[in-house]
């Protein structure tokens, strides 16, 4: 833990942590020295020369005062160091997630990031102050007192060491057992967070599906598993606590019996017996109070492991000297891609999109249409072949240049909990209000603003919850218009839209096309008819055919079937009786 904190901390945080560890160590040594002085102090107190107690009493007071001062200083440094590390971890998570390939993110990893950022970071950053210090107090003084006891009476010293060893062995067993249950808790927490986020985002669909929908069942199952895991971990932790508490009392009993026996045999003075009994109780209490914090350290270590998995997640390789595309053409040359070796999604795709043209991608559900569009935006790198923009492999362009060339309008439009104006401005953060207004007008967003209480200054709510799906997609089109990138990737909404939204989105598409290279994952007949070319995916990872509408009706069985199904669905009627 300490090594990893030192690795991720900035210079100031590392210095604060190092200073904290030094001061805490000194405090535990001074505390140990204060305990050891109890032996000569009680011996002198019960002897015929009480005046001889002044020297050990002075040492005890001095050690106790210095230990207290160090302890207070350590608390102040530890609290500041914890706050510093929390800030640093949040910065690192933000920086890393901003650089990770877009394809890295999914519901499970979103849940993991949420869990680490909200709970794990705070727990891990405060671990030195809230957990490591109590553990040091439970380890250093008992060890040093046991060693000192060896010099006073070796039999008692061995008893102290045996008692400490017994507690340590039982504790390690309990900690290993608890760790397995805590790992299950961490996994259930991540799954629960992912399902709750999914449940909140899918509220319209969940409510429409009714009280026993898949969405509700999945979140109920995840929360039930979370409760079960936490209950099992709590029971295991309680059993562990009882076990090492019993071990502590057994060790204490051993020391008491041996100390009394030695006193009766005349080998230990009564004053020393009092000191031994006091020390035994004090050391046992320190150890028993410290051991539960080991579970917390284990949790903190797992939180740091989750953070490490984010910080060490592989980035896409970036060129040392990024090239510049010659134009806005897109070409796929023998492209293959899979999410796992046994599940190819795209296999040997070859086609080209000329600058300023519109290409519609169609195919069965799950045929890789969205994957293909996201590969063009370099969410991932292809397994083999090349994707070229302007004649340059996207890997040689670099992610930043690819993002500069591409605007994306996908179905899962995300709006931030901010104003309508700022959500559009996200397309080009430096744009003026007039430029945002012009893009909004062209995308049909102005009339949305006219209906809202504060116009463009209206807060759209979390994830844009105050807007409909069609309205959110129009905002996304406005972003793309504002960004004015030469390539636009659009995933048409599969859900039915009202006539007004349909017309305005089609108008927005017309605005987006013009001189831009437009790639549309198409679901609507009108969009497909407008395309300069259509790419048909066969459902097995391959490209069945590329051509215009009329050509594909005869050249592609998949396209002919697709067109017939869409045409038939457009013409259905309900008989009135």
VENDA-V506150 format. One record per backbone hydrogen bond with DSSP energy under -1.0 kcal/mol. NH is the residue of the N-H (numbers start at 1). CO is the residue of the C=O. E is the energy in kcal/mol with one decimal. If there is no record, write none. Layout:
nh = [NH;NH]
co = [CO;CO]
e = [E;E]
This chain:
nh = [5;6;7;8;9;14;15;16;17;18;19;20;21;22;23;24;25;26;27;28;29;30;31;32;33;34;35;36;37;38;39;41;42;43;44;45;46;47;52;53;54;57;58;59;60;61;62;63;64;65;66;67;68;69;70;71;72;73;74;75;76;77;78;79;80;81;82;83;84;85;86;87;88;89;90;91;92;93;94;95;96;97;98;99;100;103;104;105;110;111;112;113;114;115;116;117;118;119;120;121;123;124;125;126;130;131;132;133;135;136;137;138;140;143;144;145;146;147;148;149;150;152;153;157;158;159;160;161;162;163;164;165;166;167;168;169;170;171;172;173;174;175;176;177;178;179;180;181;182;183;184;185;186;187;188;189;190;191;192;193;194;195;196;197;198;199;200;201;202;203;206;207;208;209;213;217;218;219;220;221;222;223;224;225;226;227;228;229;230;231;232;233;234;235;236;237;238;239;240;241;242;243;244;245;246;247;248;249;250;251;252;253;254;255;256;257;258;259;260;261;262;263;264;265;266;267;273;274;275;276;277;278;279;280;281;282;283;284;285;286;287;288;289;290;291;293;294;295;297;298;299;300;301;302;303;304;305;306;307;308;309;310;311;312;323;326;330;331;332;333;335;336;337;343;345;346;347;349;351;353;357;359;360;361;362;367;372;373;374;375;376;377;378;379;383;384;386;388;389;390;392;394;396;397;398;402;403;404;405;406;407;409;413;418;420;421;423;424;425;427;428;431;436;437;438;439;440;441;442;443;445;449;450;455;457;458;460;464;465;466;467;472;473;474;475;476;477;478;479;480;481;482;483;484;487;488;489;490;491;492;502;503;504;505;506;507;508;509;510;511;512;513;516;517;518;519;520;521;522;522;528;529;530;532;533;534;535;536;537;538;544;545;547;552;553;555;556;560;561;562;563;564;565;566;567;568;569;570]
co = [1;2;3;4;5;10;11;12;13;14;15;16;17;18;19;20;21;22;23;24;25;26;27;28;29;30;31;32;33;35;36;37;38;39;40;41;42;44;49;50;51;53;54;55;56;57;58;59;60;61;62;63;64;65;66;67;68;69;70;71;72;73;74;75;76;77;78;79;80;81;82;83;84;85;86;87;88;89;90;91;92;93;94;96;96;379;101;102;106;107;108;109;110;111;112;113;114;115;115;116;119;120;121;122;126;127;127;128;131;132;133;134;136;139;140;141;142;143;144;145;146;148;149;153;154;155;156;157;158;159;160;161;162;163;164;165;166;167;168;169;170;171;172;173;174;175;176;177;178;179;180;181;182;183;184;185;186;187;188;189;190;191;192;193;194;195;196;197;198;200;202;203;204;205;210;213;214;215;216;217;218;219;220;221;222;223;224;225;226;227;228;229;230;231;232;233;234;235;236;237;238;239;240;241;242;243;244;245;246;247;248;249;250;251;252;253;254;255;256;257;258;259;260;261;263;262;269;270;271;272;273;274;275;276;277;278;279;280;281;282;283;284;285;286;287;290;291;292;293;294;295;296;297;298;299;300;301;302;303;304;305;306;307;308;396;390;353;388;351;386;349;384;346;340;337;337;541;335;332;330;354;518;533;520;535;364;368;369;370;371;372;373;375;374;336;336;333;331;392;329;389;387;393;393;394;398;399;400;401;402;487;489;411;416;458;456;419;420;421;424;425;428;432;433;434;435;436;437;438;439;440;445;446;452;454;455;418;461;462;460;464;468;469;470;471;472;473;474;475;476;477;478;479;480;405;517;407;519;409;521;498;499;500;501;502;503;504;505;506;507;508;509;513;486;357;488;359;490;361;520;524;525;526;358;358;547;360;545;362;542;536;536;534;548;549;551;552;556;557;558;559;560;561;562;563;564;565;566]
e = [-2.7;-2.5;-1.6;-2.1;-1.9;-2.6;-2.2;-2.3;-2.4;-2.6;-2.6;-2.4;-2.5;-2.2;-2.6;-2.7;-2.2;-2.4;-2.4;-2.4;-2.1;-2.6;-2.3;-2.3;-2.4;-2.2;-2.2;-2.4;-1.8;-1.5;-1.6;-1.8;-2.7;-1.9;-2.3;-2.3;-1.8;-1.1;-1.8;-2.0;-1.7;-2.5;-2.6;-2.3;-2.7;-2.6;-2.6;-3.1;-2.6;-2.7;-2.5;-2.6;-2.4;-2.4;-2.5;-2.4;-2.4;-2.4;-2.8;-2.1;-2.1;-2.5;-3.2;-2.3;-1.8;-2.8;-2.5;-2.1;-2.2;-2.6;-2.3;-2.1;-2.3;-2.9;-2.3;-2.2;-2.6;-2.6;-2.4;-2.8;-2.7;-2.7;-1.5;-1.1;-1.7;-1.5;-2.3;-1.1;-2.6;-2.2;-2.0;-2.7;-2.4;-2.5;-2.7;-2.9;-2.2;-2.1;-2.0;-3.1;-2.1;-2.8;-2.8;-1.6;-3.0;-2.6;-2.4;-1.5;-1.8;-2.4;-2.3;-1.5;-2.9;-1.7;-2.7;-2.9;-2.1;-2.1;-2.5;-2.3;-1.3;-1.1;-3.0;-2.4;-2.4;-2.0;-2.7;-2.3;-3.0;-2.6;-2.4;-2.7;-2.6;-2.0;-2.4;-2.5;-2.2;-2.6;-2.6;-2.1;-2.5;-3.2;-2.4;-2.1;-2.9;-2.7;-1.2;-1.1;-2.7;-2.1;-1.3;-1.8;-2.6;-2.4;-2.3;-2.5;-2.3;-2.3;-2.6;-2.6;-2.4;-2.5;-2.4;-2.4;-2.3;-2.7;-2.6;-2.3;-1.7;-1.0;-2.7;-2.9;-1.9;-1.7;-1.1;-2.6;-2.7;-1.8;-2.4;-2.7;-2.3;-2.3;-2.4;-2.5;-1.9;-2.4;-2.5;-2.5;-2.4;-2.5;-2.5;-2.3;-2.4;-2.4;-2.4;-2.5;-2.4;-2.3;-2.3;-2.6;-2.5;-2.2;-2.5;-1.8;-2.3;-2.0;-1.7;-2.2;-2.2;-2.2;-2.2;-2.5;-2.0;-2.1;-2.4;-2.5;-2.3;-2.8;-2.6;-2.2;-2.5;-2.1;-2.5;-1.7;-1.3;-2.4;-2.3;-2.1;-1.9;-2.8;-2.6;-2.5;-3.0;-2.8;-2.1;-2.6;-3.2;-2.3;-2.4;-2.6;-2.5;-2.8;-2.5;-1.6;-2.3;-1.5;-2.1;-1.0;-2.2;-2.1;-2.2;-2.8;-2.6;-2.0;-2.2;-2.4;-2.1;-2.2;-2.2;-2.9;-2.2;-1.2;-2.7;-2.6;-2.0;-2.2;-2.3;-2.5;-3.0;-3.0;-2.3;-1.9;-2.7;-2.5;-2.5;-2.4;-4.2;-2.7;-1.4;-3.5;-1.6;-3.2;-2.4;-3.3;-2.7;-1.8;-2.5;-2.0;-2.4;-2.2;-1.5;-1.1;-1.3;-2.6;-2.0;-1.5;-1.8;-3.1;-2.6;-2.5;-1.4;-2.7;-1.7;-1.4;-1.8;-2.2;-2.8;-1.7;-1.3;-1.1;-2.4;-3.3;-2.2;-2.6;-1.6;-2.6;-1.9;-1.6;-2.4;-2.1;-1.3;-2.6;-2.2;-2.6;-2.2;-2.1;-2.4;-2.2;-2.1;-1.7;-3.1;-2.3;-2.2;-1.2;-1.9;-1.7;-2.7;-2.2;-1.2;-2.2;-2.1;-2.4;-1.9;-1.8;-2.0;-2.0;-2.2;-2.3;-2.1;-2.0;-2.6;-2.4;-2.7;-2.1;-1.9;-2.7;-3.1;-3.3;-3.2;-1.7;-2.7;-2.5;-2.6;-2.8;-2.2;-2.1;-2.3;-2.6;-2.1;-2.0;-2.2;-2.0;-3.1;-2.7;-2.7;-3.0;-3.1;-3.3;-1.3;-1.2;-2.1;-2.6;-1.5;-2.0;-1.6;-3.3;-3.1;-2.8;-2.7;-2.2;-2.3;-1.1;-2.0;-2.3;-1.6;-2.0;-2.3;-2.6;-2.5;-2.5;-3.0;-2.2;-2.5;-2.3;-2.6;-2.5;-2.3;-1.6]
